[in-house]
Amino acid sequence: MAYLALYRVWRPQTFAEVVGQEQTVIALQNAIREDRLTHAYIFSGPRGTGKTSIAKILAKAVNCEQPAGGEPCNHCSACMDINNGNYMDVIEIDAASNRGIDEIRDLRERVRVMPAQGKKKVYIIDEVHMLTTEAFNALLKTLEEPPESVLFILATTEPQKIPSTIISRCQRFNFKRLSVSQIIARLREAANSFGMAMNDEALALIARRANGGMRDALGMLDQVYSFKESDISKADVLEVLGLVDDQFVADIFDAVLGKDPGAVLDKINITVSQGKESMQFVRECSLYLRDLLLCKLVGNKAEFLMVSEANRERLMQQTRLADKEQILQLLRMIMDLGEKLRFSEGQRFLMEITFLEMIAVFTETENRSPATVQTKKEAPAVKEKQDRNDARGILWNRILAGVKEKKVPTHALLSQGKLLGTKGDTMFIGYSKGYKFHKERMEEKANRDILDQVIREIFNREMEIQFLFLDEKQENDIVVQKAIEYFGKENIEIKD
């Protein structure tokens, strides 16, 4: 027999087996018992919370040959065929792939045909919000005059995208995220059934990372089981799923809050050297900041997605070092970093510069005068640019300090330059034309070797250094260079 994924093995087959969603389950069972089912339902809520599973249970219940108390028997031919995906009158449609008007027109023709096997023909349309406007209009005509033998179940993660005309003709149930304790209980059942020995920390870690979705939780458990079948620890889960420990993330934000750029860069170097995927690391950091914000707002009442019980007190201590606006700013920065990483090759540098910008958020607060603190009217775009400049300044000062420790004359030459930024593994340093002598001396091997050594010590890797002239038109500025590279020089207008 082919191996089945855990989430398929543990998919509920009756309403009684559904975890959470009690209000939805009770309402549907009552409607089935009292023959009060409507012709169309909308199941909306986060992914992995049971929408499709309950839709299939409902499809079995209305076609079951021996229903009892609003539950399907799971033994008759109708129930067994539906479980096996062989029932002609239960039709699942993925609206993401079949979103056009032609598919819905075809559906309109087929609903007029009486059920071939059972009592009702059930259409389960997943991700229904993906339908086009024309397709929704075609579906609306069917919902306005539905045959008595047809039941529609529209599942979606984004109900706000469904036209109000559709919503008004359906009965809607909102599915909620499952609690960590509910997910842990089901994971423990699944693990025990396979003889998996897992400690509580490992189960709690998976449950928190599932973000309220049982399917995701079981998928992660399946992945861990494929790696190690017994004696599974928290460390095993972290390794298999490519996650970082909440204590490690707490360390990096201790460094941010403590305004320690060296410690920040060291932590980023560890994640890179251990082969952690950048996007996953940034997601972990965003979850940590989410927990930090909730802890700041509601204290220990918050349910954390990242932070374990062992680190709650440490999180509380960090909330005393940052106000709500600062934490929100860090969250915006980390989410912006996630977007940038999707389209960039220089992922390491992007992480480094973003975390240095985070330090600048707290450095800036210290340096502001009382009058400035009271006037928070600075435009967001201007402020973000200032944060980037502050972070670049922190890094440049660290480079200069490192060079000065090794050779003062080299420092004197380098200090007249300006750190412009990096692209990939290349760092760009610019000089005004009046400092031609300094630029040429820095390009000599002896001085370049000193700078290379400092860069290696800071970033723990080799980087190519390019020295540029900054002329009046700023055409050597790295940002301008990138714009010219993308759009062509003739299409770029440079303004001071």
C-alpha positions as CSV (number, residue, x, y, z in Angstrom):
1,M,0.0,0.0,0.0
2,A,1.3,3.5,-0.9
3,Y,2.5,5.7,1.9
4,L,0.0,8.4,2.9
5,A,1.0,11.7,4.3
6,L,0.1,12.1,8.0
7,Y,-2.3,14.9,7.3
8,R,-4.3,12.6,5.0
9,V,-4.1,9.7,7.5
10,W,-5.4,12.0,10.3
11,R,-8.0,13.9,8.3
12,P,-11.2,13.7,10.3
13,Q,-13.8,11.3,8.9
14,T,-16.7,12.4,11.2
15,F,-17.8,15.7,12.8
16,A,-16.8,14.2,16.2
17,E,-13.2,13.9,15.1
18,V,-12.8,17.5,14.1
19,V,-10.5,19.5,16.3
20,G,-11.8,23.0,17.1
21,Q,-14.5,24.6,15.0
22,E,-17.2,23.5,17.5
23,Q,-19.7,26.1,16.5
24,T,-19.6,25.1,12.9
25,V,-19.8,21.4,13.6
26,I,-22.8,21.7,16.0
27,A,-24.6,24.0,13.6
28,L,-24.1,21.6,10.6
29,Q,-25.1,18.5,12.6
30,N,-28.3,20.2,13.8
31,A,-29.1,21.2,10.2
32,I,-28.6,17.7,9.0
33,R,-30.7,16.1,11.7
34,E,-33.5,18.5,11.3
35,D,-33.3,18.6,7.4
36,R,-32.6,22.4,7.4
37,L,-29.6,22.4,5.1
38,T,-29.4,25.4,2.8
39,H,-28.3,25.1,-0.8
40,A,-24.9,26.9,-0.4
41,Y,-22.3,27.5,2.2
42,I,-19.1,29.6,2.5
43,F,-16.4,28.1,4.6
44,S,-13.8,30.9,5.3
45,G,-10.7,30.9,7.4
46,P,-6.9,30.3,7.5
47,R,-5.4,27.4,5.6
48,G,-5.2,24.0,7.3
49,T,-8.1,24.6,9.7
50,G,-10.5,22.0,8.4
51,K,-12.5,23.7,5.7
52,T,-12.2,21.0,3.1
53,S,-12.3,18.2,5.7
54,I,-15.7,19.4,7.0
55,A,-16.9,19.9,3.5
56,K,-16.3,16.2,2.7
57,I,-17.9,15.1,6.0
58,L,-20.9,17.2,5.1
59,A,-21.0,15.6,1.6
60,K,-20.9,12.2,3.2
61,A,-23.6,13.1,5.7
62,V,-26.1,14.2,3.1
63,N,-25.5,11.1,1.0
64,C,-25.0,8.5,3.7
65,E,-27.3,5.4,3.6
66,Q,-27.3,5.0,7.3
67,P,-26.8,8.5,9.0
68,A,-27.0,8.7,12.8
69,G,-27.3,11.9,14.8
70,G,-26.1,14.1,11.9
71,E,-23.0,11.9,11.4
72,P,-22.1,9.8,8.4
73,C,-21.6,6.1,9.1
74,N,-18.4,5.7,7.0
75,H,-19.4,2.1,6.3
76,C,-22.0,2.3,3.5
77,S,-21.0,2.4,-0.2
78,A,-21.6,6.1,-0.5
79,C,-19.4,7.0,2.5
80,M,-16.6,4.7,1.4
81,D,-16.6,5.9,-2.2
82,I,-16.5,9.5,-1.0
83,N,-13.5,8.7,1.3
84,N,-11.8,7.1,-1.7
85,G,-12.5,9.9,-4.1
86,N,-14.6,7.7,-6.3
87,Y,-18.1,9.2,-5.8
88,M,-19.6,10.7,-8.9
89,D,-21.8,13.1,-7.2
90,V,-19.1,14.8,-5.1
91,I,-17.2,17.1,-7.3
92,E,-14.1,19.1,-6.1
93,I,-13.1,22.1,-8.1
94,D,-9.9,24.0,-7.6
95,A,-10.9,27.6,-8.5
96,A,-7.2,28.6,-8.7
97,S,-6.8,26.4,-11.8
98,N,-10.4,26.6,-13.1
99,R,-11.2,30.2,-12.6
100,G,-12.7,31.2,-16.0
101,I,-16.3,31.7,-17.2
102,D,-16.1,28.6,-19.4
103,E,-15.6,26.3,-16.4
104,I,-18.4,27.8,-14.5
105,R,-20.8,27.7,-17.5
106,D,-19.9,24.0,-17.8
107,L,-20.8,23.6,-14.1
108,R,-24.1,25.4,-14.7
109,E,-25.0,22.8,-17.3
110,R,-24.0,19.9,-15.1
111,V,-25.9,20.9,-12.0
112,R,-29.2,20.5,-13.9
113,V,-28.5,16.8,-14.2
114,M,-29.9,14.7,-11.3
115,P,-27.4,12.9,-9.0
116,A,-26.1,9.7,-10.5
117,Q,-25.4,7.7,-7.3
118,G,-26.7,9.5,-4.2
119,K,-29.3,11.9,-2.8
120,K,-27.4,15.1,-3.5
121,K,-24.8,16.3,-5.9
122,V,-22.2,18.3,-3.8
123,Y,-19.8,20.8,-5.4
124,I,-16.8,21.8,-3.3
125,I,-15.1,24.8,-4.8
126,D,-11.8,25.4,-3.1
127,E,-10.1,28.9,-3.1
128,V,-13.3,30.3,-4.6
129,H,-12.0,33.9,-4.3
130,M,-9.8,33.1,-7.3
131,L,-12.7,33.1,-9.8
132,T,-12.8,35.9,-12.3
133,T,-15.6,38.6,-12.2
134,E,-17.3,37.0,-15.2
135,A,-17.1,33.5,-13.5
136,F,-18.6,34.9,-10.3
137,N,-21.5,36.4,-12.3
138,A,-22.1,33.0,-14.0
139,L,-22.0,31.3,-10.6
140,L,-24.5,33.8,-9.2
141,K,-27.2,32.8,-11.7
142,T,-26.9,29.2,-10.4
143,L,-27.0,30.2,-6.8
144,E,-30.1,32.3,-7.4
145,E,-32.1,29.4,-8.7
146,P,-30.4,26.2,-7.4
147,P,-31.8,22.7,-8.1
148,E,-33.0,21.0,-4.9
149,S,-30.6,18.2,-5.5
150,V,-27.5,20.3,-5.4
151,L,-25.3,21.6,-2.5
152,F,-22.5,24.1,-3.0
153,I,-19.7,24.5,-0.5
154,L,-17.4,27.4,-1.3
155,A,-14.1,27.4,0.6
156,T,-11.8,30.4,0.8
157,T,-8.9,31.9,2.7
158,E,-9.8,35.4,1.5
159,P,-13.5,36.0,1.9
160,Q,-13.2,39.7,1.3
161,K,-12.5,39.0,-2.3
162,I,-15.9,37.3,-2.8
163,P,-18.6,39.6,-4.2
164,S,-21.3,40.6,-1.8
165,T,-23.9,39.2,-4.2
166,I,-22.4,35.7,-3.8
167,I,-22.1,36.0,0.0
168,S,-25.7,37.1,0.5
169,R,-26.9,33.9,-1.1
170,C,-24.8,31.6,1.1
171,Q,-24.7,30.7,4.7
172,R,-21.3,31.5,6.0
173,F,-19.1,29.8,8.6
174,N,-15.9,31.3,9.8
175,F,-13.1,28.9,10.7
176,K,-10.7,29.9,13.4
177,R,-7.0,29.1,14.0
178,L,-6.5,26.2,16.4
179,S,-4.9,26.8,19.7
180,V,-1.4,25.5,20.5
181,S,-2.8,23.1,23.1
182,Q,-5.3,21.6,20.5
183,I,-2.6,21.1,18.0
184,I,-0.3,19.5,20.6
185,A,-3.0,17.0,21.6
186,R,-3.6,15.9,18.0
187,L,0.2,15.7,17.3
188,R,0.7,13.5,20.4
189,E,-2.1,11.2,19.2
190,A,-0.5,10.9,15.7
191,A,3.0,10.4,17.2
192,N,1.9,7.7,19.5
193,S,0.1,5.8,16.7
194,F,3.4,5.6,14.9
195,G,5.4,4.7,17.9
196,M,7.2,8.1,17.8
197,A,8.8,9.2,21.1
198,M,8.8,13.0,21.2
199,N,9.5,15.3,24.1
200,D,7.1,18.1,25.0
201,E,9.4,20.8,23.8
202,A,9.5,19.2,20.3
203,L,5.7,19.0,20.1
204,A,5.3,22.5,21.4
205,L,7.8,23.9,18.8
206,I,5.9,22.3,15.9
207,A,2.5,23.5,17.3
208,R,3.7,27.1,17.6
209,R,5.2,27.1,14.2
210,A,2.0,25.7,12.6
211,N,0.3,29.1,13.3
212,G,-3.1,27.6,14.0
213,G,-3.1,25.2,11.1
214,M,-3.5,21.4,11.8
215,R,-2.5,20.4,8.3
216,D,0.8,22.3,8.5
217,A,1.5,20.8,12.0
218,L,1.0,17.3,10.7
219,G,3.1,18.0,7.6
220,M,6.0,19.1,9.8
221,L,5.6,16.1,12.0
222,D,5.7,13.9,8.9
223,Q,8.9,15.6,7.8
224,V,10.5,15.1,11.2
225,Y,9.4,11.4,11.3
226,S,11.1,10.8,7.9
227,F,14.3,12.0,9.4
228,K,14.2,10.3,12.8
229,E,11.5,7.8,13.8
230,S,12.0,7.9,17.6
231,D,13.5,9.9,20.5
232,I,12.8,13.2,18.7
233,S,14.0,16.3,20.5
234,K,13.5,20.0,20.0
235,A,17.0,20.1,18.4
236,D,15.9,17.5,15.9
237,V,12.9,19.6,14.9
238,L,15.0,22.7,14.5
239,E,17.5,20.9,12.3
240,V,15.0,19.1,10.0
241,L,12.8,22.2,9.5
242,G,15.7,24.6,9.2
243,L,14.5,26.7,12.1
244,V,16.5,28.7,14.6
245,D,16.0,28.4,18.3
246,D,14.0,31.1,20.0
247,Q,17.0,31.6,22.3
248,F,19.3,32.3,19.4
249,V,16.8,34.9,18.0
250,A,16.6,36.4,21.5
251,D,20.4,36.8,21.4
252,I,20.3,38.7,18.2
253,F,17.7,41.1,19.5
254,D,19.6,41.5,22.7
255,A,22.4,42.7,20.5
256,V,20.1,45.0,18.6
257,L,18.6,46.5,21.8
258,G,22.1,46.7,23.3
259,K,23.3,48.6,20.2
260,D,26.1,46.0,19.6
261,P,26.8,45.8,15.8
262,G,29.6,43.3,16.3
263,A,27.4,40.8,18.0
264,V,24.7,41.3,15.4
265,L,27.0,40.5,12.6
266,D,28.5,37.5,14.4
267,K,25.0,36.0,14.8
268,I,24.2,36.5,11.2
269,N,27.4,34.9,10.3
270,I,26.4,31.8,12.4
271,T,23.1,31.4,10.5
272,V,24.9,31.7,7.1
273,S,27.7,29.3,8.1
274,Q,25.2,26.7,9.4
275,G,23.4,26.8,6.1
276,K,20.1,28.3,7.4
277,E,17.9,29.5,4.6
278,S,17.7,33.3,4.7
279,M,14.0,33.6,4.1
280,Q,13.2,31.1,6.9
281,F,15.6,33.0,9.3
282,V,13.8,36.3,8.6
283,R,10.4,34.6,9.1
284,E,11.6,33.4,12.5
285,C,12.7,36.9,13.4
286,S,9.4,38.3,12.4
287,L,7.6,35.8,14.6
288,Y,9.8,36.8,17.5
289,L,9.1,40.5,17.0
290,R,5.4,39.7,16.8
291,D,5.7,37.9,20.2
292,L,7.7,40.9,21.5
293,L,5.0,43.3,20.4
294,L,2.2,41.2,22.0
295,C,4.2,40.9,25.2
296,K,4.7,44.6,25.3
297,L,0.9,45.2,24.8
298,V,-0.7,42.5,27.0
299,G,2.1,40.9,28.9
300,N,2.0,37.2,29.8
301,K,-1.6,36.9,28.6
302,A,-0.3,36.7,25.0
303,E,-0.1,33.3,23.2
304,F,3.3,33.2,21.6
305,L,4.1,31.7,18.3
306,M,7.9,31.7,18.6
307,V,8.9,32.1,22.2
308,S,8.9,29.1,24.5
309,E,8.0,29.1,28.2
310,A,11.7,29.0,29.1
311,N,12.3,32.4,27.4
312,R,9.2,34.3,28.5
313,E,11.0,36.2,31.2
314,R,13.7,37.2,28.8
315,L,11.1,38.5,26.4
316,M,9.6,40.6,29.3
317,Q,13.0,42.1,30.0
318,Q,13.4,43.1,26.3
319,T,10.0,44.9,26.3
320,R,11.5,47.3,28.9
321,L,14.1,48.4,26.4
322,A,11.8,49.3,23.5
323,D,8.5,51.1,23.1
324,K,5.6,50.0,21.0
325,E,6.5,52.3,18.1
326,Q,10.1,51.0,18.0
327,I,9.0,47.4,17.9
328,L,6.5,48.2,15.1
329,Q,9.3,49.8,13.2
330,L,11.5,46.7,13.6
331,L,8.6,44.6,12.4
332,R,8.1,46.8,9.3
333,M,11.9,46.6,8.6
334,I,12.0,42.8,8.9
335,M,8.9,42.3,6.7
336,D,10.5,44.7,4.1
337,L,13.6,42.6,4.3
338,G,11.6,39.5,3.5
339,E,10.3,41.1,0.4
340,K,13.8,42.2,-0.7
341,L,15.3,38.8,-0.2
342,R,12.9,37.3,-2.7
343,F,14.5,39.3,-5.5
344,S,18.1,39.7,-4.5
345,E,21.3,37.7,-4.8
346,G,23.1,39.6,-2.0
347,Q,21.0,38.1,0.8
348,R,23.7,38.2,3.4
349,F,24.5,41.8,3.0
350,L,20.8,42.7,3.0
351,M,20.4,41.0,6.3
352,E,23.4,42.6,7.8
353,I,22.4,46.1,6.7
354,T,18.8,45.7,7.9
355,F,19.9,44.6,11.4
356,L,22.4,47.4,11.6
357,E,19.5,49.7,10.6
358,M,17.6,48.3,13.6
359,I,20.4,49.4,15.9
360,A,20.1,52.8,14.3
361,V,16.4,53.0,15.5
362,F,17.6,52.9,19.1
363,T,20.7,55.0,18.5
364,E,18.6,57.7,17.0
365,T,16.2,57.8,20.0
366,E,19.1,58.4,22.3
367,N,20.4,61.3,20.2
368,R,17.1,63.1,19.7
369,S,16.5,66.3,21.6
370,P,13.3,66.6,23.7
371,A,11.8,69.0,21.1
372,T,12.5,66.5,18.3
373,V,10.9,63.7,20.3
374,Q,7.7,65.7,20.8
375,T,7.5,66.4,17.0
376,K,6.9,63.1,15.2
377,K,5.9,64.4,11.9
378,E,8.8,63.2,9.8
379,A,7.7,61.7,6.5
380,P,8.1,57.8,6.6
381,A,10.2,57.8,3.3
382,V,12.6,60.4,4.7
383,K,12.9,58.6,8.0
384,E,13.6,55.2,6.3
385,K,16.3,56.9,4.3
386,Q,17.8,58.3,7.5
387,D,17.7,54.9,9.1
388,R,19.6,53.4,6.1
389,N,22.2,56.2,6.3
390,D,22.6,55.7,10.0
391,A,23.1,52.0,9.6
392,R,25.6,52.5,6.8
393,G,27.4,55.1,9.0
394,I,27.6,52.5,11.9
395,L,29.2,50.0,9.5
396,W,31.6,52.6,8.0
397,N,32.7,53.7,11.4
398,R,33.4,50.1,12.4
399,I,35.5,49.6,9.2
400,L,37.4,52.9,9.8
401,A,38.1,51.9,13.5
402,G,39.4,48.5,12.4
403,V,41.7,50.0,9.8
404,K,43.0,52.6,12.3
405,E,43.9,49.9,14.8
406,K,46.2,48.3,12.1
407,K,47.7,51.4,10.4
408,V,46.9,55.1,11.1
409,P,48.1,56.4,7.7
410,T,45.8,53.9,5.9
411,H,43.0,55.2,8.1
412,A,43.8,58.8,7.1
413,L,43.5,57.8,3.4
414,L,40.3,55.7,3.8
415,S,38.5,58.2,6.0
416,Q,38.2,60.7,3.1
417,G,36.0,58.2,1.3
418,K,32.4,57.2,1.7
419,L,30.8,53.8,2.0
420,L,28.2,53.6,-0.9
421,G,26.9,50.1,-0.4
422,T,27.4,46.6,-1.8
423,K,26.2,44.5,-4.7
424,G,26.7,40.7,-4.2
425,D,30.1,40.3,-2.7
426,T,31.4,43.6,-3.9
427,M,31.7,46.7,-1.7
428,F,31.8,50.2,-3.2
429,I,33.7,53.1,-1.7
430,G,33.5,56.5,-3.3
431,Y,35.8,59.5,-3.3
432,S,35.1,63.1,-4.4
433,K,37.3,64.1,-7.3
434,G,39.3,66.4,-5.0
435,Y,40.6,63.3,-3.2
436,K,42.2,61.6,-6.2
437,F,45.5,61.1,-4.3
438,H,43.7,59.3,-1.4
439,K,41.8,57.0,-3.8
440,E,44.9,56.0,-5.7
441,R,46.9,55.3,-2.5
442,M,44.1,53.1,-1.2
443,E,44.2,51.1,-4.4
444,E,47.8,50.2,-3.7
445,K,48.3,46.6,-2.5
446,A,49.6,47.5,1.0
447,N,46.7,49.7,1.9
448,R,44.1,47.4,0.1
449,D,45.4,44.4,2.0
450,I,44.8,46.1,5.4
451,L,41.2,47.0,4.3
452,D,40.6,43.5,3.0
453,Q,41.7,42.1,6.4
454,V,39.3,44.3,8.3
455,I,36.5,43.4,6.0
456,R,37.2,39.7,6.6
457,E,37.2,40.2,10.3
458,I,33.8,42.1,10.3
459,F,31.9,40.0,7.7
460,N,33.8,36.6,8.1
461,R,34.2,36.4,4.3
462,E,36.1,37.8,1.4
463,M,34.7,40.9,-0.4
464,E,36.0,42.6,-3.5
465,I,36.5,46.4,-2.9
466,Q,35.9,48.8,-5.7
467,F,36.9,52.5,-5.4
468,L,34.9,55.0,-7.4
469,F,34.9,58.7,-8.1
470,L,31.8,60.7,-7.1
471,D,31.4,63.5,-9.7
472,E,28.9,66.3,-9.7
473,K,26.4,64.3,-11.7
474,Q,26.6,61.4,-9.1
475,E,26.8,58.9,-11.9
476,N,29.2,56.8,-9.9
477,D,26.7,56.5,-7.0
478,I,25.8,52.8,-6.6
479,V,22.1,53.5,-6.7
480,V,22.5,55.5,-9.9
481,Q,24.6,52.8,-11.4
482,K,22.0,50.2,-10.7
483,A,19.3,52.4,-12.2
484,I,21.4,53.0,-15.3
485,E,22.0,49.2,-15.5
486,Y,18.3,48.5,-15.4
487,F,16.8,51.3,-17.5
488,G,19.7,52.7,-19.6
489,K,21.6,56.0,-19.1
490,E,19.4,57.8,-21.6
491,N,16.3,57.2,-19.5
492,I,17.8,58.4,-16.2
493,E,17.5,62.0,-14.9
494,I,19.8,62.7,-11.9
495,K,18.6,65.3,-9.4
496,D,20.3,66.5,-6.3
